[in-house]
Amino acid sequence: MHALVAIASFRRPDDLRILLDSLMDPSNESHHTMDVLVVDNDPAGSAEATVQGFPDVRYVLESQPGIAEARNRSLDVFDEADRGYDAIIFVDDDEYVGPGWYPELAGAAERSSAGVLTGPVISIFPAGTPRWVTRGEFMQRPFHEDREVLTAAATNNTLLKRSGWERAGSPRFDRSFSSTGGSDARLFADLLRAGITIEFCRQAEVFEPVPFDRMTLRWVSRRAFRNGVVLARIGVTKRGAAITFAQGGYLTASGLALSLVDLLRVRGLHARSFNRLVNGLGVMSSFFGARVHEYKRA
């Protein structure tokens, strides 16, 4: 397998350096080959100096602001005929990959008939993390069984095969999600609708240090609400407005009930019930024009 590892970056030079160091680790060398691409979405080109320290990494500037624009630029490079890439792998610029990550992911992709393979993103919490965050399992993504078939994916540790992408009509990231986030969820929803399977690769781990400024109830509430709005926007195109709105009501009611159970058990806030409740509110609020422009730039 010959893959393109694509990193969309915006003003995170220190995080980007850590990620590139991890990708260059000898444990990621394999008979499966990879090229690494950094798409700098800062018009000032702030990532270029970092990338210059890694001669084997390709750098391109995408001055049009927006996550979808940067991700689509990655697809432009992936689609260059002379490169012959079998797959594109998306990794976020605030993560780093584990030892042997690429051989594990590429090997699993070679053995699997799935068009998309996604691996675990493990949150790394610093000393002093509030107890309610870890006790309630906030900012911790669910684990799955190896080779488990999933119904969603994101661009934080995910391989997309060229064969599956082309079979689905070579979809692009939807630019209308650039300032809100969710263009990746929309793309993988489109791939699922086209019959492409998403499979979990348990061994291909990446790690994400959690910043202190995210460890607030305001931040987790805003993110859960935003995810609900995104869920509604995607759901309307898949299932229609009435069913999507009803789904929002169900999520809100069941999330509230589960939250009350958590309180009665003296568990405090728990991410599973809390996120379900706020997701539901986001879904229903989207029908009244609610949007969370988390990535909007001045």
N, C-alpha and C positions, 0 to 999 in steps of 0.2 A: 504494500500500500504506500502511495505517495500522497501525503496530506498537507494542506495549508492550515497552519495554526494562526487564527485571526484574532487580533486584540484591538478593540476600539478604545482609545484613550483620550482623556480630557483632564489635563492639569494634575496629574498624579505621578510626577517623575520618580519619587522615592518608591512608591508601590510598584510602578512599572519596572524599575531596576530589579527589585526583588523577584518579580515574576519572570523576567528574562533570565536572571541567574538560575532560577529553578528549571527553566526549560533547557538551558545549556548544560545541566548536570549530566555527567557521563552515563548515569543510570537510564537516561532517556534516549540513549543511542540504541539503534536497532536495525535489523534488515529492512524494517519499515522506515522509509525516509520521510522527513518533514521539512518544510520551509516555515519560517516565522515571519509574520507580517504585523506591523504596527500601523494602524490608521489613526493619525493624529487629528482630532476634531477641534483643536484649538487653532483659530486663524493665525495666531502669533507663532505657531510651530514650536510650542514649549517642550514637546516630547523628543524633538530631533536630537538635542544634545545627549539625552539618555541613550537613544538608539545608536548613536555614533560609537558608543563604547562596546557595541556588539556587532562586529563586522558582517556576520552572517545573517543579520536580521534586516529585512526590507522595511523601508519607511515610506509612507505616502501621506500626503496632507489632504484632508477633506475639509475645506474651509466652510462649506455649507453647514450651519449648526444643526445638530439633532442626532440622536442615537441611531435612528433608522438610516439617516444619510451615511453615517460612518459604517454601519453594518452592510449597507448596500454597496459601498465602495469595496468592502472585503469580498462581496460576491462578484464584483467586476474583475478583481484580480483572480479569484477562483475560476472564473469562466474564461480566462485567457487560454486560447487553444494550445499555445506552444508550451504551456507549463505541464499539462497532462495530470492534473490533480484528480485523485480518486475520491477525495473527501475534503471537507472543510471542517475545522474544529474551532468552536468559539470558546474563548476564555476571557473573563473580565480582568480589567487592569488592576483591581484591588485584591487579587487572589495570587496564590502561588501553587504550583503543582507538586505532588508528592514524588518520591523516588520511584522510577519505573513507570510513571504515569503513561507516557506515550506508548511503550510496547504493550502495556495492558489494554489500553483503549483501542489501538490499531489492531492488535491480535483478536480482540473480541469482535471488532467490526468485520474482520476477515472471516471469522467463523460463523457469523450470524447473517441471517437473511433480512434482518430489520434494516430499514433505511436510515434510522436515527438511533444513536446510542448516547446515553447520558449517564454521567457518573456522579458520585456524591460530592457535595460541597460542605465541608466540615467547618463550622464556626469556631474561631479561636478567641476565647475571652481573656482579657488581661486581668491582672490582680486588681481587686477593688471593684469588680463587676457587681452591681446590685443583686442581692439574693433573689428578688422577685423575677429577674430576667432568667437566671438559670433554673430556678425552681419551677417556673411556669413554662420552661422550654421555648421562650421567645427567641427569635432570630436563629432558630435551629431547624434545618430542613429535615424532612422525614427520610428515613432510610428504607430501602426496598430490598427484596431478595435479588440475588444475581440472576439476570436474564428475565426478570419480571417485566411484563408488558405494561407500559404506562399510558396515561391519557393526556399528558402535558409534558412540556420541556421548556427550558429557558436557555439563554446563550452563555451560561456561566461555567459549563463543563460539558459540552455537547458536540458530538460528531454527526455531520450530515453527509451521507454518501451522495456522490454525483448521480449515481443511477436513480436513487429515490427522488432527488431534487428534480431531475429532468423528467422523470415519469409523472411528477406532480405538476409539470408545466413550468418549471424553473421559477417559482414564486419569489417575490421580493418582499422586503420589509416595508410595511405600510407607514408612509411618512406622516399620516395623520396622528400617529402615536408618538411622534418624536419628543414632544415636550411633556407628555404624560407618562411615558413608559408603556410597555406592553406590546411593542411591535414584535418582540420575539414570541410572546404567547400567541399572537395572531398568526405569525408565520407557521408555527408548529401545529396550530389548530387547522390551518389550511392544508398542511401536509397530511394530517390525520384524516381529514375529510376526503383526500385524494387516495386513501387506502395505504398510506405509508405507516409502518409500525415503528413505535418508539420502545426501545428496550433499555433496561438498566444494566450498567456495568459496575458492579460493586467494587472492583479492585482499582479502578482508575480514579483516585482521590485527588481533589484539590482542596486547598485550605483558604479560609477567608478571615483575616483578623477583623474583629468587630470594633469600630471606633466608639469611644466613650460618648460622643454626642448623639449616638443612636440609642443609647440606653435610657430612654425616657418614654413615659406613657404617651406623650404627644407624638413622638416619632413613630412608635409602633401603631398607634391609632391612625395616623395619617397614611402610613404604608398599607395597612389593612383596608382602609376606606378606598384608597387609590386602586388597590387590586380588585375590589368589588366593582368599581366603575369600569375598569378594563374588562372584567368578566362579563359585565352587561353589554358592553360594546361588541364584544366577540359573540356573545350569546344571541344577540338580536339577529345577526347575519346567519347563524346556524339553526336556531330554533324558533325565531320569531319573537316579537315584543311581548305578547301575552304570557308565553311560557317562561320567558326570561324574567319578567317582573314577578311572576308567581314563585320562581326559584329564589329570587331575592327575599320575598316574604317568608319562605320556608327557612332559608338560612338565618334570617333575623330571629324568628320564633324559636328555632331549635338551638341557636347559639345562646339566646337568653335563658332558655331552660337549662342548658348545660352549665352556664355560668352560675346560675342559682344553686345547682347541685354542687359545684366546686366550692361555693361559699359555705354551704351547709356542712360540707366535709372539712371545712377550715383549710382548704388548699390554696386560698387566695386566687389571684388571677392566673389563668392557664391559657396558653396560646391557642390551643385547639378550640376552646369554646369562645374565647374573646375574639379571635380572628373570624370565626364563623359569624358571630353577631355583627361585627363591623363590616365584614364583606357584604352581608345582606343589606345593611343600610346603604352601602356604596352602590350596590346593584340598583336598588329602588331609587336612590337619589339621582342616578345618572339619567333617569327618564325625565327629570325636571331640570336637566342641564348642568348637573354637578360635574366638575372636572377638577382634578388635582394636577397642576402643571409642575411636577416635581423637578423636571429637567429644563424648565424655561430659563432662558438667558436674557439678561438685560439688553 
